[in-house]
């Protein structure tokens, strides 16, 4: 269900703890403190950058049980209040590293968007205050989570691009919430390349990576 509880200005968005007198080095890098120290400790930071499909890709966190439950509460229970907790800790780093990039992101199911009243990744990236384009759509009501690890490559036949005339001189940052098999990210990269976007102008930023062994 949606969270309609009133939140205080100095209250953790996750556990509602009042942190008026709490000092957190992690939050000193954010323009606004929104998560308490206890909740911050539950995020397992990776901050790992490597190549995936010849595109520089950065993974911020390990997909642990805490993030799994948090994403479910946000996406599955429509708790839009949580939208800023995912990227806020790295907000200034992201804005500096990807200055001039246009954010693009994989599509979610239209029926899910209608039920929750928002596109989950679109809301997640609002705190970054970066330009973004809603470029992609699903040709059918397909969910990656409903498929096995080996079946996830089917996503390449499901996602397509709306705008066929992208500016090839611009730089594009693919943002996604969960990396499991890499099939979705690979599909988005390939769709951009088909629009004559050079891979040197493409980077990816993934909120969380599962522990599955994927060739990177």
N, C-alpha and C positions, 0 to 999 in steps of 0.2 A: 504494500500500500504506500501511497505518497506520504512523505513526512510533512505534516502541517504544524509541527511543534514550533513555537516561537523561539528563536535563538538569540542569545545575548551577543553583544559585540565582541567580547573577549572569551568566547566559549568555543571549545573544540567542536568542529563540525562532525566528527566521527563519534566521540563518546560523550559529548556535551560537558566535559570537565571545564571548570572555570580556571584559566591560566593567567590571571592578572599578575601574579607574582612569580611566574615561571620564566626562567631564562633558558632559551634553547639556541645553541650555536647554529643548528641547521636552519632555523627559521630566521636568523639574522640576515640571510641571503635573500629572503622574500620580502616584498614590499608590504605584505600584510600577513600577520601570523594567524593561521586558521586551524592548525593541528597541534595537539599537545605532545610533549616529549614521549609519553608512554605509547601513544599511537604511532609516532614517527619510528620508534624502535621496532615496530612490527613489520615495517617495510624492509625487505631485504634488498639493499642497494647493489646493483651490478655495475651500472654506469660503464658498460662494455661497448666498445666500438670496433666493428670488424666489417668485412666485405660479405655481402649476401647477393648472389646473382650479379656480381661486379658492381654493386652499389654500396656506398658507405652506409652502414646501418648501426644505430645506437640503441642499446637496450638499457632502460633505466633500472628496472627491478626484476627480481626473480618472481615468477608466478607462484607464490606460496598460498597457504590456506587463508591468510589474512586478506590478501588482494582478491582472491577468488570470491570470498564472502562480500567484500566491499563492492566489487563490480556487480555481483548479483543484486545486492541491495539497491545499487544505483540503476542498473538496467532492468532487472526483473521485478523490483518492487517500486520502480519509478520515483526513487528518492533523489530528485533533482538537486536538492541542497548539497549533495556530495560532489557536484560537478567539478569544483575547483580543487579538490583534495589530491587529485592524481598527478598533476603536473606542477603544482604550486612550488614544491620543494626545489625544482630545477628551473623555475620560470625565467630568472634572469640569465642563467647559463644558456638556455634554449634560445632566447631572444637575441643574445649576442652571437652565438655560434651560427644561427641560421638567419641572420639579418639579410633581408632582401628576398628570402624564399617565400613562395606561395604554398600554403598547406593544402594538401589534398588527402582524402581518406576513403577507405573502403565503404561501400554502402551497407546499411543494415536492412532488414526486411521492412518493407513499407507498412505492413500490418502491425509490426511491433512498434514502429515509430508513431503510428496513429494511436495505439493504445497508451503508450507512455507520454505522448504529447511533445516529444522532442527527439532529435537525432542525437544519440548518446555521445559520439565522438565530437560532433559539432559543438556541443555544450562543454565538453571536456577542455577544448582548446580555446575557449573564450577568454580564459584568464591570461593567455599569452598575448592577446591583442595583436595578432598577426593576421595578414590577409589570407583568406582561404577560399577555395572553390569547391562547391559540391558537384563534382564531375561525374561520378559513377552511379550506376543503378544495377539492380538485379533483375534479370529477365524472368526469373521464377522465384517462388517463395522457398528458397533454399537456405538451410542453416548448417554451418560448418560443425556446430556442436552436436548435430544429429548423426554425424558420420564418424566412422573409425579413422584412425590415424592414416591408414593407407588409402582411404577413399576420398581424402580431402582435396586431391588434385582435380576433382570434378568442378571445383569452384571456377576454374578457367573457362568453363563453358556457360557459366551463369552470370558473371560480371561483364558489363560493357560500359563504354564511355559515352556521355551525352554530347559533349562539345568536340566536334571533329576538327576544329581549327584553333589549336592551342598556339600560344606565342612560343616559338622555339628558342627565343633568346632569354626567356625567363627561367628561373631555377625553382624546382618543385621539391617540397618536403612531404613525403608520405608519412602520415601519422596513424598508428593503429594501437589498440589496447592490449591484444594478446597475440603472441607468436607461438604457434605450436608446430605445424609442419612447414610453415613458410609458403604454403600454396597461395594464400591470399596476397601476400606481399609480392610474390613473383608475378602473379596475374596483373596487379596494378602497375608494376614496373614495365612489364611487356606491353600493356596498353598504352602507356606513355611513350615508350620507344616507337610503337607503331604510328604515333602522331609526330614522329621525327624529333622527339626530345632526346638529346644526347644523354647517355648515362652519366656523364660528368656533370650534368645539370640536375641530377636526381639524387636525393638522399632520403634516408628513412629513419624515423624515430618511433620506437616501439615502447609502450609503457612497461610491459612485462613479458618475460620469456619463460616458457615451460622448461622442464628438465629433460625433455626428449632430446635425443642425440640427432641433431640436424646438421648436415654439412653446410658450413658457413664460408 
